[in-house]
Amino acid sequence: MRPPFRLATAALLLGLAACATAPRQIDTRPADAALLAAQSAREAALAAQPDWSFVGRIAVSAGDDGGSGRIEWRQHGDDVAIRLAAPVTRRSWSLIREGGEVRLEGLDGGTRYGRDPQVLLYEATGWLIPFDALGAWVRGARAGADARIEFGPQGRPATLHEGGWTVDYREWDAATPARPLRVFAERDDARVRLAIERWDAATPTP
């Protein structure tokens, strides 16, 4: 039996409503050499900024099960600290990777440890979140070489297909390079929706 980790159902409904937008009617185009070259240059610029963070809202669902709340993601190279908080229940959880070790804090049954954040969270909650890939996708970058991208009118990724997931970019900011503000990812009945409120180039001090 998995430890309790679900965020409030009411918060889920509010989060999904806040993240949802009307179906997009946007012209997309497949990648050509110029678009791919620009994307590669963009990803190189992002790779030169290994320390970054964002805060915002997240909604996660797997079939009829899910939750939503606040998210703070802090990245320092390969190390990451992700904090999830449910304002309604005043509970919070932290998923932390340091030096290859992963721990999940805030569970009723105590802290869990592992090596793979995706596996650790899935075993605890049943939620499928591809954390390593999501760290690239949330910045509008490919996680691996097998990704397929469709671009929008401004030459930024509109839809990314990778590892069986479809990542939909709904809004971008005005930074250089531009960073996503709304990211919807789904595979089968697993869905992750992010509404980013603030980006920081460097990881803030905890």
N, C-alpha and C positions, 0 to 999 in steps of 0.2 A: 504493500500500500504506500503510495507516495505521500510525503509530508505535505501539510497544507501550505500552499504557495500561491493560491489564487487571489488576485486582486478583486475588489468589490465589483459585483455584477452591475450595479448602478453606474460605477465609474467606467466600466467597459462600454456601456451604452452611450454615455456622454462622450467618451473618448472617440468612439467610432463615428459618432455624429459630427464631432468637431473636426476629425480628420477627413471625413468624406467630402467629396466634391461632386458636382454634376459630371456625367460621363464626358470625357474629353473629346473634342472634335478638332484634332490637330493633324496637320499633314506631316507624315514622317517619311524618311527616305533611307534606303539601305546605305551601308557604309561604302564610300569610294576611297580611293587612295588619299585624296586631300583631307577628307574628314578623319580617316584613321590616323594620318600623320599629325593632325591637330590634336586628336585625342591622346596619342602617345606623348606628345609634348606636354599636354595638360597633366597626364599621369606622372610624368617625370618631375614636373613642378610640385605636385603633391607629395611625391616620394622624398623630395628635398625638405619637406616639413613633417618629420616623423612624430613630432609632439603636437597634439591637437586635442580639442575637446568640444563637446556641444552639450546643450541642455534643451529639453523639450518634452514632448508627450509621446507615449508609445501605446499601441493597442496590439495585442497578440491573440490569435485564435487558432484552434485546431478542432475543426468540426463545430460542435456545440459548446466546447469548453474554451475559456479564454479569460483575459483580464486586460486592464489598462491602467495607466498612471503616469507619473513623472519619470523621466530618465535623465541621468547625467552620465555621459561617456567620456572618460579621460584616457588618452592614449599616449604612451611614452615608448616609442619604438615598438617592440613586440609585447611589452607589458601593457596591461589594460585594467582599468577599474570601472565597472559599470554599476551604478546604483539605481535601483528601481524603488519607487515610493508610491503608496496608495494613500492619497490625502484623506479619503473617507474613513479608512480603517486605521490610519496613522501607523501603518506598518511599512517597513522598508527592508530591502534585501540587497546584498552586494555580491557581484560576481567579479572575482579578482584573479588575474594571472600575473605572476611574478616569477621570472626565471624558469619558465616552463611548468611551474606548479599552479594549479587552479584550485580555488576554494569558493564555496557558495555559502555566504553568511546570512543569518536572519531566519533560518528555518526553525520550526518548533522543535524538531528533533536534533538540533545542533548543527554546527558547521559540517559541510561535506567537502571532501577533497577528491581531486582527480587530476588528469592530464589534459583532457579535452573539454573546453567549456561547453560545446554543443552537446556532448554526451552527458556531462554532469547535469546540465539544466534539464535535458530531456528525461533523464532518470528520475529527477526530483519533481518535475511538473507535467511531463507529457507534452511540453511545448517544443516544437522544432524550430530553432533559430540558428542559422549558420553564421556563428559569430565571426569567424575569421574572414569569410567572404563579405559579411555585412560591413565590416570595418572598411573595406574597399568600396563597396556599393554606396554606402552612405555619403561618400565624398565624390560620387560620380565616376568611379574608376572600376576597371575590370579586376577581378581577383585572380584570374588565370588566363591562359592563352586560348581557351576554348569558347570564350564569350562571344556572343553575337550582339551587335548594337544597331539600333535604328535611331537616327538622329532627327531632331526637330529643326524648325526653320532657322534657328540661330546657331545651328551647328553643334549644339550640346546634346548629350544622350537623352533620348525620349523614352526608350525602352531598352532594357538589357536582358539578354537570355543567357543564363549560365548555371550549370550544375542542376538542371531541371527546374530552376527558379526563374520567374519572370519579374523583373524589377521595373517599376513604372515611376518615372520622375515627373511630378506634378508642378513643382515650382522651384525656382532658383533665386539666389541672391545676386547682388551686383558686384561681388568681390572679383578679384583677379588672382587666380582663376575662380570662376563662379562655383558656388557650393550649393548643393540641393537643400531645399527647405521642407519639401514634402516628398517622402519616399514610400512607395507601396511595393511590398515583395510578397509573392505567393507561389506555392507549389502544392498542387493537389488541394487538400482542405486546410493546409497551413498558411496562415497570413500574418504578416508583420507590417504595421503601419507606423510611420514616424512623422511627426510634425516638429521640426526643429525651430526653436525660438532664438537661439544664440549660438554662434560659432566663435571659438577662440583658436588662434593659430598655435598657441603654446598651451601646455597642460597647466591648469591652475594649481596652486598649492592647496593640498587638502585642508 
